[in-house]
Amino acid sequence: MIRILIADDHEIIRRGLKQIVSEQSDMTVEGEAENAPQVLDLVGRHEYDVVVLDLNMPGRSGLEALSELKQLRPKLPVLVLSVHSEDQYGVRVFKAGAAGYLTKESAPEELVGAIRKVCRGGKYVSESLAEKLAFGLAQTASPMHETLSDREYQVMLMIASGKTVGQIGNELALSVKTISTYRARILLKMAMKSNADLTRYVIENHLLD
């Protein structure tokens, strides 16, 4: 029996995932979490075979949770489930140690297949993302956004989507001052002067859906 921990801050998503899993004879949902601290607490206290992890959770992001999870339980497979396209986060997620990446638009059968595959020690990756990963490994020069931390990258995409520092702070449960600090750091690392420069870069590099 595959023991699954579901981590998503939306109860309706967790219910939907539990319903999909309940229809399978070889898997069961053994735990639920709605934020990163809960995920780490449960993984520290219980045994799971797979973690299905949402990328966008309040406070610490899914990427941060993923990095800490891999430190805590290096061999525990983590399947990332996200509203974002593979182009936005796929490569970062695998570099952080994920065993698979699925968008929330995926069919239930695809999710079930992905859980089984990562549980067996495999990687679940689409053909298009596999090509990007292979191409990325072959490249010697990294694009500028690769210098950003996972949180900085997340904030950059939110800025580029037109959100204010206040809106970003509310979504991430961080202060306006903290978001402003992230913004300043991003501009410095990207050698840019304004939000417009960041937005142009994000659009030109197809980083937004």
N, C-alpha and C positions, 0 to 999 in steps of 0.2 A: 504493500500500500504506500503510495507516494504522499508524504505529509507536507502540506503546503501552508506557508504563511503569506497572507495577502496584506499588502501595505498600500493603502490609498485613503486620502482624507475625505473622500465622498462615500457616504454610506450606500448610496444607490449603486455605485460601481462595485463596491464590495459584495453587495447582495447579488448583483448580476454574475459576478465571478463565482460566487459560492453556488449559484444555481447551475452554472455550466459544469463545475467540478462535481456537484452532487449526482449528475447524470452519468458519471464515469465509475466503473466498478473498481478501478485500480488506484483511485486517488481520493483524498479527503482534505478539507480545510481544517487545520489544527490550530490556527491562530489568526487574529486580525489586528492591524495597527493603523493608526491614522496620522502618525507623524514619525520623524526619524528617531527620537528618543525611545518611543514605544517599540519600534522595530529592533533597535539594539538591545533593549531590555529583554524582549521576548527571545531573541536569538541567543542571548547570553544564558537564559534560564531553561530553554527547551530545545529539543532536537527536531529539526525540520530537514526535509529532503530538497525543497526548492522554496525560494522566496520570490513572489511576484511583486515587483516594486514599482510604484508610480514615481515618475520623475519630478512631478510638481507637487510638493507637499509644503505646508507652511513652515516657517522657520528654516531649519537646515534642509537644503534641497535633496532630491533623490540621489543626485550625483555625489553629494557629500556623504549621505547615508551609505551609498554603495561602497565608497572608499573605506569607511569605517567598518562596514560589514566584512569586507575582504580581509581587513586586519584581524578582526575578531574570529572569523571562521573562513579561512582562505579557501577551503575546499567546498564550501556551500554554494551551489549554483544559484545565481540571481538572474531572473528573467525580468527585464525592464519593460514596462507597459506605459506608453506615453501618448499624449494627444499630438505631440510634435512628430513631424516627418523624420525619416531616417537622415535626410540631408542635414537637418539641424543638429541632431544629437547622437546619431548612430555611431560614428567613429569615436567620439569621446566616451561613450558608454562602454564600448569594448576595451578601450585603452584603460578604463578604470576597473576592469575586471569582470564585467557582466558576461554571462553565458549566452544571452540572447536579447534581442530587441524586437518588440512588436508595437505597432500603433494600435490605439483603441478602436480603430475602424476595422481591425482584423476580424475575420470570421471566428466563431467559437471553436470550430474544428482546428483552425490554425493554432489557436491558443493551447488547446489540449495537446496537439502534436508537438508544440514547442516545449511544453512542460515535460512531456515524456522524453524528448530528445536531450534536454539539458540535464535531466535527472540521470540519464545514462552516461553522462560525461561529455556529451557532444555540445556543439555550438549551434544556436539557431540564428541564422542570418539569411536575409534575402539575397538573390543573385546580384541585384544592383548594388547593395551595400557591400557585398563580398568584393565586388570589383573596386569600389571606392577604397576599401581597406587595403587591398593588394596594391592599388595605385599609390595610396598614401605612403605605404611602406617603401615603395620604390623611389619616392621623391626625396631628394636630399634637402631642399629648401622648404621649410614649413611656412604656411601662410601666417600673416600677422596675428590673426585671432587665436592661433594655437599657443601664443605666449600668455594668453589670459587664463586665470584660474577658472574653475567651473562656475563659481558664483559670479565672477566678472563677466564671463561669457553670457550667462543667463541675464544679467542686468543689461548688457549691451543689446541683446535681442529685444528686451522689453522697451528700452529707449527707442530703438529703431522702429518699433511697432507703434510709436507715438504716445507712450505712457509717460506721465510726469513722475518726478522723483517721489511725490506724495503717494501716487497710485501704486508705484512699484513697492514702496515701503509697506503699504497696507497689504499687498498681496503676499509679500515675503515675511511679514511680521517683523520688519526692521525699521529703525528710525530714519527720518528724512536725512539726518546728518550722516548716517552710515551709508545710505544710498548715494549721497553726494560724494562721499569719499571714494566709493567704488567707481563712480562716474569719472572723477578726476584721475584715478589710477588707470582706468581704461583708456582715456584720452592720451595719457602720457605714454602708455605701452604701445598704443596704436599710432603714435605721432600725429594726432589729429587735434583740431581746435574746437570743434562744435558737434552738437547732436546731429546736425545735417551731414557732416562728414562721416559720422558713424553709420547713419541711415543709408547713405550712398554706398558705402563699403558693403554693408549687410545685403543690400539689394543686388549689387553687382556680383557678389559671391554666392547668391542664391541661398542665404542662410535662413530666410523667413519662408514660411509656408506660402 
